[in-house]
Amino acid sequence: MKRVMILLALFCVVALAQQKDTFTDTRDKKKYKTSKIGKRTWMAENLNFEARDSKCYKGETANCNKYGRLYDWYAAKKACPKGWHLPTNADWDNLARFADGDEGTESPYDSETAGKLLKAKSGWNDYKGESGNGRDKYGFAALPGGYGNDDSNLNGIGNDGFWWSSNDDGDRAFGRNMGYDGDFIYYTYYAKSYLFSVRCVKN
């Protein structure tokens, strides 16, 4: 009986981590997958809303359709639809901690392993003969949309994913990075003019 209760408890934890749904952005009727991870509901795709100062990688619509648009920080702050927001540093910390099962409190939280659990199962390039894809354990399905600071300086599609947070320190804003060359999710900070992907969190 005790073993059955433990198995039921584990099933409930997994189910909580993987509550999936869809959301339609009323501004342009695009539909997004969503996933409840811990206590937060995240968009399970990179945002593809055509906001001012956002771009498709290399200007190609196919890249937007697969990887979402790239936004400077000012555009990212306003890009999420009503009822959703650009993640805070704390939101990103909590996501990575949940994936790791870490109960610490230090912030920002860097992880050497959570990226593997959050990256999509396809869409990442190989690195030195090994797949850069993840396990997508929680339905976050992170994709490498690349980054840049203008049309002539865009890099990393298929290799790197950078996502903005809503926090800044004046000249720079903070975000998170995952790469095809490891299982990490790292805290980053860049000039606000850089172009990164956006994930939205439900209010």
N, C-alpha and C positions, 0 to 999 in steps of 0.2 A: 504493500500500500504506500509506504513511504517513497519507494522508487517511482511509482506512478505519479504521486504528487510533485516530485521533483521534475519529472519529464513534462508535466502539464505547466509548471511554472516556467520552464525553459521555453516551451512552445509559446507561451504568452509574451515573453520577452522578445522573442524573434518576431512574432506577429506585430508587436508594437513598433519594432524597428523597421518594418517593411509594409506599413499601410500605404498603399499606392492609390492614386486617383488621377484625375485630369483637371485642368483649369483653362478656361477660355478667356483670353485678354479681350475685353470688349472694345478696345481702341482699334484693333485691326483684325479681330476674330481669329488670331492664331491660337492654337491649342497646345498646351504644355503638359507633359507628365509631371506629377508631383509625388513626393515620398515623405512620409512622416518618419523622422529619424530622432529618436529620443522624444523630447518635448516640443520639437519644432517641425513644421512642415516646410520643406524646401521645394523649389522648382527642380525637377530632375533633368532639366535641359538648360543650356545657356540661352539667355534672353536674345530674342531676335526682333525687337521692336525698333522700327526705323526712327530713332530720335535724332535731333540735331547733334552734330559732332559725334556721330557713330558711323562706322564703316564696315563693309564686308571686306574680308581679307583679300587683298589684291583686286578689290572691286568686283569680285565674282559672286554672283547670287548663290551659286551652288555651295560656296563656303559658308555663307550665312545660313543656308538651309540645314547644313550639317552641324556646324560649330557655333552658330549664333553670331551676332554682331560684336564688334569691338568698340568700346566707349572710352572717352577720356573721363576723368573722375567727376568733373562737373556734370557731364551728361549722365553718368552712371547714378549719381545721387538722385536724379529725377526720373530715371528710366523705368523703374518698377511700377506696375499697375496699382490702382487703388486697392488697398487691403493688403499690400505686400510692401516690403522695404529692402533696401540694400543692406546686406548683413553687416553687423558691427563686428569688431574684433572679438567680442565675447561670443557672438553667434558662431564664428569660425572656430574659436577655441573649443566651444562645447561640442561642435560637430566632430572635430578630430579626437577629442577626449572620449566621446561616446564610441567612436570606431575602435579606439584603443582599449577601452575599458579602464581608463585612467581616472582616478578620483582626486588628483592634485588641484592646486589653485593658481599656480604660476601663470602669468600671462605676459606676452603672447606665448602660446603653446605650439612648439615645433614637434613634429612626430616623424620618426624614421620608418614607420610601418603603416600609418593610417591611410596614406595615399593609395596603397595597393588595394585596400578595402573600399575605397571611394571611387577609384577610376573605373571607367566603362570597360566592358569585356572586349570591345573592339574599337578601332579608331585611332589607336596609338601606334606609332612606328616601332619597329624593332630596334634594339640597342645591342651592338656587338653580337648579333646573332640570336639574341633572346628577345621575346615579346615584351613590349612596354605596356601591354594591356593590364588591367586590374581584374579584381574579382567581383567588383560591384556588389558587395555583400548587403548594402543597405539601400540600394536603388537610387543612389546619388548620380551615378553614371557620368562622372567628370570626363570632359573631352578637351583635347589640346587645341584651342582656337588660335594659339599664337599670341603675339604682342607686337607693339611698335610705338613710334611717336609721330609718324606721319605716313603718307601714302608710299613714299619711296623707301621707308625704313620699317617694313613689316617682316617679322621673322617667326620661325618656330612652329608653324602649324603642323600638327601631327606629332610634334615633339614636346611642346610646353603648353601648359595651361596656367594663365594668370587671372585672378579674379579680385576685383576691388572689394574693400570694406568701406564703411561709411566714415571711418576715423581718419584724422589727419593731424599733422603737427605744424601747420602753416604752409610751407612750400611743398611739402610732400604728403602723399596719402598712402595708407597701408592696404595690404592685400594678402593673398595666399598664392602659393605656387606649387604645382605638381609637375613632374617630368617623366619622360619615357625611360630615363636612365636610372630610375630608382623607385622605391616604395614610399617616398617621403611626401609630406605636406609641410611647407615652410612658410613662415611669416616673412613678408617683404615690404619694402617701402620705395616708392618711385615718385618722380615729378608727376604732378596732376595732369600734365599734357599727354602722358603715355596712354596707350590704347590697350585695354584689357577686356576680358569677358566679364559678364555679369550673371550672377545667380541671385534670385530673389527669395526672401523668406516671408512666410505669411505672418501678418501682425498678430 
